[in-house]
């Protein structure tokens, strides 16, 4: 999962289409206790590359950004991703 999320974040799998977007959103909604700490980061980055369909991830990203104690730089990065999703096709 971590390798796949990393590949998505870097754009290596952008040709897989809507099924990939659905998997990204599902993974954000249903984190596993044994996920690598970088998993969420890669999934958030991956949403940026998934186009309009990824708009469904915005509520999840907003929840993540609202977590208490989250590094302000991480919150800013997530908010940038949300803005990007809202303003780019």
N, C-alpha and C positions, 0 to 999 in steps of 0.2 A: 504494500500500500504506500509506503513512504517513497519508494522509487517511482511508482506510478504518479503520485502527486507531484514529485519533483519534476518529472518529465512533462507533466501538464503545465506546471508553472513556467517552464522554460520554452514552451511552445512546440515541443517535439511531437505531440500527439493531436495537434489541432485539426487533423483531418477526420477524426472519429465521429464528430457531429454531436447531435442532441443527446445520444445515450451517455456520452461522457459528461455533459453538463448535468444531467440527472444524477449521475453517480457522484459528482463533486458535491452537489447540494445535499444529497443523501448522507454523504460522509460528514459534512459540516453539521447536519442536523442530528446525527447519531454517532458522536465520537466514541471510540473504544478506550477502555481504561488502559490498555497496553499500547496505545498509539505512541509513536515517537513524538517528542515535544515539537518537532518541526512540522508535523503533519498539518496542523491547523494553518500555519504560516503558508505552506505550499498550496493548500486548498484555497486559501483566500487569494493568493496570487493567481491561481488558475482561473478563478472566476472572471478576472479581468480579460482573459483571452477567449471567453466563451460567447461573447456577443449578447444580443438582446435577451436570449433565453435565460441568461444568468441573472437577469433582474430579480428573479425569484429568490436569489441568495441575499438580497439586501436586508430583509428583516433578521436573518441569521447573523449577518455581519454586524448589524446594529446591536444585537444582543451581546456578541463577543466584545465589541468596543465598549460596552457599558459595564463590563465586569470590574468589580472593585479591585484596586491594586495593580491594574494593568499598566505597564510602562507607557507614559504619555506619548513616546515616539511610536509605539505600536498602535495606540489609539489613533494617532494622526495618520499613520499609514493605512489603517483600515478605513478611516473616513475618506481618504483620497481614493481608495478603491471603490467605495460606494459612489462617490462623485463621478468617477470614471464610468462606472456601469450606467449611471443615469444619463450621462451626456455623450456616450459613444455607441454607435451601432455595432 
